[in-house]
């Protein structure tokens, strides 16, 4: 399967500058929205035929392009970010929350301004909001000159917020791939966890909703990383122990 000249031109324009909008393509190429949409459909058929993800045309008018497609079709002299989807304020809060809770390297102001492509002032404003979110979970965010940003509090509370932040990030366009790239999550790891979850479903005679099946592998992957990094549960809330005790008694 081959792309026509117009399809090749549109594909190149998108991968060379993923921040380009549909309106800008229309103006640059002298095409209508309908023509762009038709060509994008052909481009996506071509990409799927070659084992790549489709290019998504978002409601904002921008395009979401996978890193694999950019690397494969981008011109040599073009330099683009791995993701050009601009996060909203709330999405940045969720991403910052997760990064602050789950990391092994020292995180500084530079890490976040570079990663999110935002100014230092915007970051400082975002961190104030993130601090409020963490306080609602009984956690405290501080900055240490030697260790960078550090979150203090019970591991149980941290995991609760990790799960919430993960769910929010998975709902962001390109969230799954962003998590995979930044946290080096391999598809083989996720597939194994999905297999384990399905086995649990069969043994317990339950059926999880599709949304939960999307979340669970990532949640387990992150919690396992916490454990491997020495972040262990020292104390469980009394209510959690009560629920666990009741569940055990119900099995007898």
C-alpha positions in Angstrom: 0.0 0.0 0.0 1.3 3.4 -1.0 0.5 7.0 -0.1 -0.3 9.5 -2.8 1.7 12.7 -3.1 -0.8 14.7 -1.0 -0.8 12.0 1.8 3.0 12.0 1.9 3.1 15.8 2.2 0.6 15.9 5.0 2.3 13.0 6.9 5.7 14.8 6.6 4.3 18.1 7.8 2.7 16.5 10.8 5.7 14.4 11.9 8.2 17.2 11.3 6.0 19.6 13.4 3.4 17.7 15.5 2.3 21.0 17.0 0.8 22.0 13.6 -2.9 22.4 13.6 -5.5 21.1 11.1 -6.3 24.8 10.3 -2.6 25.5 9.5 -2.5 22.5 7.2 -5.6 23.7 5.4 -4.0 27.2 4.9 -0.6 25.9 4.0 -1.8 23.3 1.5 -4.9 25.1 0.2 -7.1 22.2 1.2 -10.4 21.9 2.9 -11.0 20.3 6.3 -12.8 17.5 4.5 -9.8 16.9 2.2 -7.4 16.8 5.2 -9.7 14.4 7.0 -9.8 12.1 4.0 -6.1 12.1 3.5 -5.5 11.5 7.3 -7.8 8.4 7.0 -5.6 7.1 4.1 -2.4 7.9 6.1 -3.8 6.0 9.1 -4.6 3.0 6.9 -1.0 3.1 5.7 0.4 3.4 9.2 -1.7 0.5 10.5 -0.6 -1.6 7.5 3.0 -1.0 8.5 2.4 -1.7 12.2 2.2 1.8 13.5 -0.4 3.6 15.6 -2.8 6.0 14.0 -2.4 9.8 14.1 -5.2 11.2 16.2 -6.9 14.5 15.3 -7.8 16.0 18.6 -10.8 18.3 19.3 -8.3 21.1 20.0 -7.3 20.9 16.3 -3.9 19.5 17.1 -2.6 16.1 16.3 -1.3 13.4 18.6 1.5 11.4 17.0 3.3 8.4 18.6 7.0 8.6 19.1 7.5 5.6 16.9 5.8 7.3 13.9 7.8 10.5 14.4 11.1 8.5 14.5 10.2 6.5 11.4 8.9 9.3 9.1 10.5 12.5 10.4 12.9 14.3 8.1 16.6 14.1 9.3 16.9 17.8 9.7 13.8 18.1 11.9 13.9 18.1 15.7 10.7 17.6 17.7 9.8 16.7 21.2 8.6 13.2 22.0 5.2 14.7 22.8 3.8 18.0 21.7 0.4 17.7 23.2 0.1 20.6 25.6 -1.1 19.5 29.0 -3.8 21.5 30.7 -3.3 22.9 34.2 -5.0 19.9 35.8 -3.1 17.4 33.7 0.2 19.0 34.7 -0.8 18.7 38.4 -1.5 15.0 37.9 1.8 14.5 36.0 3.9 16.4 38.6 2.2 14.5 41.4 3.1 11.2 39.9 6.7 12.3 39.1 7.2 13.6 42.6 5.9 10.4 44.2 7.6 7.9 41.9 11.2 8.5 41.0 14.7 7.2 41.7 16.7 10.1 40.4 17.1 13.5 42.1 14.4 15.9 40.7 15.1 19.6 40.4 13.3 22.6 39.0 15.1 22.1 35.7 13.8 18.6 35.3 10.2 19.8 35.4 10.6 22.9 33.3 12.4 20.9 30.6 10.0 18.0 30.8 6.8 20.1 30.6 8.2 22.9 28.5 7.0 25.5 31.0 8.5 28.5 32.7 9.9 28.5 36.2 7.1 30.8 37.4 4.4 28.4 36.0 6.2 25.5 37.7 6.2 27.3 41.0 2.5 28.0 40.7 1.8 24.3 39.8 3.8 23.0 42.7 1.8 25.1 45.1 -1.3 23.4 43.8 0.4 20.0 44.0 1.3 20.7 47.6 -2.4 21.3 48.4 -3.3 18.0 46.7 -0.7 16.2 48.7 -1.8 17.8 52.0 -5.3 16.4 51.4 -3.7 12.9 51.4 -1.7 13.7 54.6 1.5 14.2 52.7 4.1 17.0 52.7 6.2 18.2 49.8 9.6 19.8 50.6 12.7 20.7 48.7 16.1 19.5 49.9 19.3 20.9 48.4 21.0 17.5 48.4 18.0 15.3 47.4 15.8 17.6 45.4 12.0 17.4 45.9 11.0 14.9 48.6 7.5 13.8 49.6 7.1 13.0 53.3 4.3 10.9 54.8 3.0 7.3 55.2 3.6 4.9 52.3 0.0 3.8 52.4 -1.1 7.4 51.7 1.5 7.8 49.0 0.2 4.7 47.2 -3.4 6.0 47.4 -2.3 9.2 45.6 -0.1 7.3 43.1 -3.1 5.3 42.1 -5.3 8.4 41.7 -2.6 10.2 39.7 -2.0 7.2 37.5 -5.7 7.0 36.6 -5.7 10.6 35.7 -2.6 10.3 33.6 -3.9 7.3 31.7 -6.9 9.5 30.6 -4.5 12.1 29.1 -4.0 11.8 25.3 -0.8 9.8 24.8 -0.7 9.1 28.6 0.2 5.4 28.2 3.1 6.0 25.9 4.3 9.0 28.0 4.4 6.7 31.1 6.1 4.0 29.1 8.8 6.3 27.8 9.6 8.2 31.1 9.3 5.2 33.4 10.8 2.7 31.0 7.8 0.4 31.2 8.0 -2.5 28.8 5.0 -4.0 27.0 6.1 -7.5 28.0 5.8 -6.4 31.7 2.3 -5.1 31.2 1.2 -8.1 29.2 2.4 -10.4 32.0 0.5 -8.4 34.6 -2.6 -8.5 32.4 -2.3 -12.2 32.2 -2.0 -12.4 36.0 -5.1 -10.3 36.4 -7.1 -12.4 34.1 -6.0 -15.5 36.0 -7.3 -13.9 39.2 -10.6 -13.0 37.4 -11.0 -16.7 36.6 -10.2 -17.9 40.1 -12.5 -15.4 41.8 -15.2 -15.7 39.1 -15.3 -12.0 38.6 -15.1 -9.8 35.5 -13.4 -6.4 35.7 -14.6 -3.5 33.6 -12.4 -2.5 30.6 -11.4 0.7 32.2 -10.1 -1.1 35.3 -8.3 -3.7 33.1 -6.5 -0.8 31.5 -5.5 0.7 34.8 -4.6 -2.4 36.8 -1.4 -3.4 35.0 0.0 0.1 35.4 -1.0 0.4 39.0 0.7 -2.9 39.8 3.8 -2.0 37.8 4.2 1.2 39.8 3.5 -0.4 43.1 6.0 -3.1 42.4 8.5 -0.4 41.6 7.8 1.2 45.0 8.5 -2.1 46.7 11.7 -2.7 44.7 12.9 0.8 45.7 12.4 0.0 49.4 9.1 1.9 49.9 7.3 -0.7 52.0 4.1 -0.5 54.0 4.9 -0.1 57.7 1.5 0.6 59.1 -2.0 0.0 57.7 -5.0 2.1 58.8 -7.3 0.3 61.2 -10.2 0.3 58.7 -8.0 -1.5 56.2 -7.1 -4.1 58.7 -10.8 -4.6 59.6 -11.7 -5.0 55.9 -9.0 -7.5 55.4 -10.0 -9.5 58.5 -13.6 -9.6 57.3 -12.6 -10.8 53.9 -10.6 -13.6 55.4 -13.4 -14.7 57.7 -15.9 -14.6 54.7 -13.7 -17.1 52.9 -13.9 -19.7 55.7 
